Amino acid sequence: MFIIMGSGQKEKILDFEQVMQCGNCSTFSTVQIIMVYSYFMLFFIPLFKWNKRYYAQMTCCGSTCELDKELGAKIERKEITRLEVSDLAFKKGREEKCCMHCGYMTKEDFEYCPKCGNKLI
């Protein structure tokens, strides 16, 4: 008998969109919330998730910032429908790129993450 199991990482765009002023480039744009998580699967069926991280991404310049885990979980459960500018911690100046898989942040002009090898946003 064969047992097929494994783990991986996945990202999901949550059902949340809001127009607000970008903290990086100061234009009005849509903010999307992205959840990144690790999962374990058995016979190609995901059994449980762990290491959930939530990111806010602006559609104008692509700048990304990590959200507080509690705030992200409330957005996932649809308990919060609006964000305030103070909830987002975009950094002014040169844009930092963030790896959605391992959370590595860099200001360098890398296309792929030097830590895990996945594409940077």
CORCORNOR-V221217 format. One line per field, one symbol per residue. phi: phi as a letter, one per 30 degrees, with the letter a starting at -180 (. if undefined). psi: psi as a letter, one per 30 degrees, with the letter a starting at -180 (. if undefined). A space follows every 50 residues. Layout:
phi = ???
psi = ???
This chain:
phi = .cccbababbbbdddabbcadddccicdadccccccbcbcbbhicdcaca hdbbbcbdddcidbbdcddddddddddidccbccdddccdcdidddcbdd ccidcbcdcdcbdddcidddc
psi = kkkjlalaklkkjlikkkklkkfefglklkkkkkkklllklkhgjkelll hkkkkkkkfefgkklklkeeeeeeeeghfkfklleffkikklbkkkkkkf efgkkkflhkflkfefflkl.
